[in-house]
Amino acid sequence: MQSDLRAVRLGSLGVTLDQRPDGSMIVRSIEPLHLEVDKLTTCLDRWAAVAPDRLFLAQRGATGDWRRVSYGDALSRVRSIARALLDRNLSPERPIAILSGNGIDHALLALAAMYIGIPYAPISPAYSLMSSDYGKLKAIIALLTPGLVYAADATTFGKAIAASCDPAMELVASSGTAADRPTLAFDDLLGRQDTAAIDAVHATVGPDTVAKILFTSGSTGHPKGVINTQRMWCANQSMLRHWLAFVADQPPVLVDWLPWSHTFGGNHNFGLVLYNGGTLYIDDGKPTPQGIGETIRNLREVAPTIYFNVPKGYEELVPWLRREPALRARFFSRLSLTFYAGASLAPRVSVDLDELAVEAVGERILMVTSLGATETAPAALACSRETARPGVVGVPLPGVELKLLPASGKLEARLKGPIIMPGYWRDGEQTRKAFDEEGFYRLGDALKFAEDLNPAAGFVFDGRVAEDFKLATGTWVSVGPLRARVISAFAPLVKDVVIAGHDRDAIAALIFPDFEECRNVLGGSACVLTNTQMLEHATLRSAFSEKLAGLSRTSTGSSTRIARLVLLEELPSIDANEMTDKGSINQRAVLSRRASLVEELYAASPSPRVIADA
């Protein structure tokens, strides 16, 4: 029922469909796109003038107290840092590399760089802190050739810096020192003011100025640097403001952990706050059993007006909301909507959130999603109130054209509009491959109509085009939907799954177990077992066998039935490119690196490790 939804003002998302003689289709938004600003830092100037005392950024310090920065204070510091950056002759040839995660100093440095047109690159901390060979970080630094490198703590990032950064690259840090080079304290960038010089340079920044370089997760090799211009970012925020119209009535308040090294947290969420004069509480928690506690601590104190997360984050949040009435009441008290992206959301999570919201505030909260990519700034499609249901990723936002091209029994999605990147940083070959002959960006995703040839009903994500394969019988296997189905069927015992079966007679699966949940199945005796012993335990294998049989009973044929599986003890490796820094699995890399296990799955006489469907 829509009637028990909390009222929220959303903009209209009308579209048209043009079917072309070659079988392709073009879906266009009929809503006008109003570009209100042509550089995001104009918003900082605006809010510092209109509401200088309004809280812009907050983050807990070492003592647990909130460090707070208003819009007026932020602008003063940004302009001071910008003066210091001008003294260093930084440029597109010598940009800024930021190695650390989200933080107030990170934000101020990034805004100062944008204020005077110096590109910056927020690099995933995983490449510095989770890698053993620093291979991806070295490749990124070599491609960037930065003139300045920033780390929140130079001591923590010292080994990565020594391994990847030339000593000639100036190092700035908020704390700590590096053993192999001088370290400038971040606060030493502050203090100097030069109004005339900063105003003159700021005036030269325009819509085609490179704002930042965001590196993709590198699912097929080393990460590619996606050029983000001011036009991309501002156009996308204008689209979001049209869609999420209520942010013009009430500046958004976010409690957000999503990393700024990725487009969801760094463009979508940070930009939404700055564009609309909102407040961002930087959440140092993570959507894991170990990290969710910090998020809960923050949500006990701050009631967000919009809540953004990945599906795993909501899964971790629900039990806490169920246990703590006061937390539940605060969380839903002024929430306009919830938003998920990055993966499919299990239907039970949405149901749980609805029930908890009704219990807390007497009404459900609208949950929506969107579709896009790092290359699209990111939001390209979004849900209306009418299309906000599980699986539907929405319709094109104002200014966006969606091309649907028949390919291997699916509809491949391609995009055009002011939010599309001009290309990859210093990589002409990959840039050419990214666009088709009409200038549409090749998204790599497949979509299907939620209702046959009715674009107004929205589109459903139909997997990654490159992941799909044919069985030996010629039957196509749609990997994305099947992976989601397997993860749901085996919940909560699996973290992820890789699908095998190219040119084989049947589908098999390599399962990455959730070891904590697997131990729960075995009870108290599991605490003394190694992971290997646990995966060999008859009780656990029986649990997986039962779930495999249940999955088989609901399968519609060879393209959806898993014949065999194996449980993997070794976690996916970020250095071997099996896992991206976001934690998503690279199917191709896992299948290649573990080819012997794939052969084991398909052996005429499978080993004892293989669990087969009866």
Secondary structure in CASP SS format (residue, H / E / C, confidence):
PFRMAT SS
TARGET T0000
AUTHOR 0000-0000-0000
METHOD secondary structure of the structure
MODEL  1
M C 1.00
Q C 1.00
S C 1.00
D C 1.00
L E 1.00
R C 1.00
A C 1.00
V C 1.00
R C 1.00
L C 1.00
G C 1.00
S C 1.00
L C 1.00
G C 1.00
V E 1.00
T E 1.00
L E 1.00
D E 1.00
Q E 1.00
R C 1.00
P C 1.00
D C 1.00
G C 1.00
S C 1.00
M E 1.00
I E 1.00
V E 1.00
R E 1.00
S E 1.00
I C 1.00
E C 1.00
P C 1.00
L C 1.00
H C 1.00
L C 1.00
E C 1.00
V C 1.00
D C 1.00
K C 1.00
L C 1.00
T H 1.00
T H 1.00
C H 1.00
L H 1.00
D H 1.00
R H 1.00
W H 1.00
A H 1.00
A H 1.00
V H 1.00
A C 1.00
P C 1.00
D C 1.00
R C 1.00
L E 1.00
F E 1.00
L E 1.00
A E 1.00
Q E 1.00
R E 1.00
G C 1.00
A C 1.00
T C 1.00
G C 1.00
D C 1.00
W E 1.00
R E 1.00
R E 1.00
V E 1.00
S E 1.00
Y H 1.00
G H 1.00
D H 1.00
A H 1.00
L H 1.00
S H 1.00
R H 1.00
V H 1.00
R H 1.00
S H 1.00
I H 1.00
A H 1.00
R H 1.00
A H 1.00
L H 1.00
L H 1.00
D C 1.00
R C 1.00
N C 1.00
L C 1.00
S E 1.00
P C 1.00
E C 1.00
R E 1.00
P C 1.00
I E 1.00
A E 1.00
I E 1.00
L C 1.00
S C 1.00
G C 1.00
N C 1.00
G C 1.00
I H 1.00
D H 1.00
H H 1.00
A H 1.00
L H 1.00
L H 1.00
A H 1.00
L H 1.00
A H 1.00
A H 1.00
M H 1.00
Y H 1.00
I C 1.00
G C 1.00
I C 1.00
P C 1.00
Y E 1.00
A E 1.00
P E 1.00
I C 1.00
S C 1.00
P C 1.00
A H 1.00
Y H 1.00
S H 1.00
L H 1.00
M C 1.00
S C 1.00
S C 1.00
D C 1.00
Y C 1.00
G H 1.00
K H 1.00
L H 1.00
K H 1.00
A H 1.00
I H 1.00
I H 1.00
A H 1.00
L H 1.00
L H 1.00
T C 1.00
P C 1.00
G C 1.00
L E 1.00
V E 1.00
Y E 1.00
A E 1.00
A E 1.00
D E 1.00
A C 1.00
T C 1.00
T C 1.00
F C 1.00
G H 1.00
K H 1.00
A H 1.00
I H 1.00
A H 1.00
A H 1.00
S H 1.00
C C 1.00
D C 1.00
P C 1.00
A C 1.00
M C 1.00
E E 1.00
L E 1.00
V E 1.00
A E 1.00
S E 1.00
S E 1.00
G C 1.00
T C 1.00
A C 1.00
A C 1.00
D C 1.00
R C 1.00
P C 1.00
T C 1.00
L E 1.00
A E 1.00
F H 1.00
D H 1.00
D H 1.00
L H 1.00
L C 1.00
G C 1.00
R C 1.00
Q C 1.00
D C 1.00
T H 1.00
A H 1.00
A H 1.00
I H 1.00
D H 1.00
A H 1.00
V H 1.00
H H 1.00
A H 1.00
T H 1.00
V C 1.00
G C 1.00
P C 1.00
D C 1.00
T C 1.00
V E 1.00
A E 1.00
K E 1.00
I E 1.00
L E 1.00
F E 1.00
T C 1.00
S C 1.00
G C 1.00
S C 1.00
T C 1.00
G C 1.00
H C 1.00
P C 1.00
K C 1.00
G E 1.00
V E 1.00
I E 1.00
N E 1.00
T E 1.00
Q H 1.00
R H 1.00
M H 1.00
W H 1.00
C H 1.00
A H 1.00
N H 1.00
Q H 1.00
S H 1.00
M H 1.00
L H 1.00
R H 1.00
H H 1.00
W H 1.00
L C 1.00
A H 1.00
F H 1.00
V H 1.00
A H 1.00
D C 1.00
Q C 1.00
P C 1.00
P C 1.00
V E 1.00
L E 1.00
V E 1.00
D E 1.00
W C 1.00
L C 1.00
P C 1.00
W C 1.00
S C 1.00
H C 1.00
T H 1.00
F H 1.00
G H 1.00
G H 1.00
N H 1.00
H H 1.00
N H 1.00
F H 1.00
G H 1.00
L H 1.00
V H 1.00
L H 1.00
Y H 1.00
N C 1.00
G C 1.00
G C 1.00
T E 1.00
L E 1.00
Y E 1.00
I E 1.00
D C 1.00
D C 1.00
G C 1.00
K C 1.00
P C 1.00
T C 1.00
P C 1.00
Q C 1.00
G C 1.00
I H 1.00
G H 1.00
E H 1.00
T H 1.00
I H 1.00
R H 1.00
N H 1.00
L H 1.00
R H 1.00
E H 1.00
V C 1.00
A C 1.00
P C 1.00
T C 1.00
I E 1.00
Y E 1.00
F E 1.00
N E 1.00
V C 1.00
P H 1.00
K H 1.00
G H 1.00
Y H 1.00
E H 1.00
E H 1.00
L H 1.00
V H 1.00
P H 1.00
W H 1.00
L H 1.00
R H 1.00
R H 1.00
E C 1.00
P H 1.00
A H 1.00
L H 1.00
R H 1.00
A H 1.00
R H 1.00
F H 1.00
F H 1.00
S H 1.00
R C 1.00
L C 1.00
S C 1.00
L E 1.00
T E 1.00
F E 1.00
Y E 1.00
A C 1.00
G C 1.00
A C 1.00
S C 1.00
L C 1.00
A C 1.00
P H 1.00
R H 1.00
V H 1.00
S H 1.00
V H 1.00
D H 1.00
L H 1.00
D H 1.00
E H 1.00
L H 1.00
A H 1.00
V H 1.00
E H 1.00
A H 1.00
V H 1.00
G C 1.00
E C 1.00
R E 1.00
I C 1.00
L E 1.00
M E 1.00
V E 1.00
T E 1.00
S E 1.00
L E 1.00
G E 1.00
A C 1.00
T H 1.00
E H 1.00
T H 1.00
A C 1.00
P C 1.00
A E 1.00
A E 1.00
L E 1.00
A E 1.00
C C 1.00
S C 1.00
R C 1.00
E C 1.00
T C 1.00
A C 1.00
R C 1.00
P C 1.00
G C 1.00
V E 1.00
V E 1.00
G E 1.00
V E 1.00
P E 1.00
L C 1.00
P C 1.00
G C 1.00
V C 1.00
E E 1.00
L E 1.00
K E 1.00
L E 1.00
L E 1.00
P E 1.00
A E 1.00
S C 1.00
G C 1.00
K E 1.00
L E 1.00
E E 1.00
A E 1.00
R E 1.00
L E 1.00
K E 1.00
G C 1.00
P C 1.00
I C 1.00
I C 1.00
M C 1.00
P C 1.00
G C 1.00
Y E 1.00
W C 1.00
R C 1.00
D C 1.00
G H 1.00
E H 1.00
Q H 1.00
T H 1.00
R H 1.00
K H 1.00
A H 1.00
F E 1.00
D C 1.00
E C 1.00
E C 1.00
G C 1.00
F C 1.00
Y E 1.00
R E 1.00
L E 1.00
G E 1.00
D E 1.00
A E 1.00
L E 1.00
K E 1.00
F E 1.00
A C 1.00
E C 1.00
D C 1.00
L C 1.00
N C 1.00
P H 1.00
A H 1.00
A H 1.00
G C 1.00
F E 1.00
V E 1.00
F E 1.00
D E 1.00
G E 1.00
R E 1.00
V H 1.00
A H 1.00
E H 1.00
D C 1.00
F E 1.00
K E 1.00
L C 1.00
A C 1.00
T C 1.00
G C 1.00
T C 1.00
W E 1.00
V E 1.00
S C 1.00
V H 1.00
G H 1.00
P H 1.00
L H 1.00
R H 1.00
A H 1.00
R H 1.00
V H 1.00
I H 1.00
S H 1.00
A H 1.00
F C 1.00
A C 1.00
P C 1.00
L C 1.00
V E 1.00
K E 1.00
D E 1.00
V E 1.00
V E 1.00
I E 1.00
A E 1.00
G C 1.00
H C 1.00
D C 1.00
R C 1.00
D C 1.00
A C 1.00
I E 1.00
A E 1.00
A E 1.00
L E 1.00
I E 1.00
F E 1.00
P E 1.00
D C 1.00
F H 1.00
E H 1.00
E H 1.00
C H 1.00
R H 1.00
N H 1.00
V H 1.00
L H 1.00
G H 1.00
G H 1.00
S H 1.00
A H 1.00
C H 1.00
V H 1.00
L C 1.00
T C 1.00
N H 1.00
T H 1.00
Q H 1.00
M H 1.00
L H 1.00
E H 1.00
H C 1.00
A H 1.00
T H 1.00
L H 1.00
R H 1.00
S H 1.00
A H 1.00
F H 1.00
S H 1.00
E H 1.00
K H 1.00
L H 1.00
A H 1.00
G H 1.00
L H 1.00
S H 1.00
R H 1.00
T C 1.00
S C 1.00
T C 1.00
G C 1.00
S C 1.00
S C 1.00
T C 1.00
R C 1.00
I E 1.00
A E 1.00
R E 1.00
L E 1.00
V E 1.00
L E 1.00
L C 1.00
E C 1.00
E C 1.00
L C 1.00
P C 1.00
S C 1.00
I C 1.00
D C 1.00
A C 1.00
N C 1.00
E C 1.00
M E 1.00
T C 1.00
D C 1.00
K C 1.00
G C 1.00
S C 1.00
I E 1.00
N C 1.00
Q H 1.00
R H 1.00
A H 1.00
V H 1.00
L H 1.00
S H 1.00
R H 1.00
R C 1.00
A H 1.00
S H 1.00
L H 1.00
V H 1.00
E H 1.00
E H 1.00
L H 1.00
Y C 1.00
A C 1.00
A C 1.00
S C 1.00
P C 1.00
S C 1.00
P C 1.00
R C 1.00
V E 1.00
I E 1.00
A E 1.00
D C 1.00
A C 1.00
END
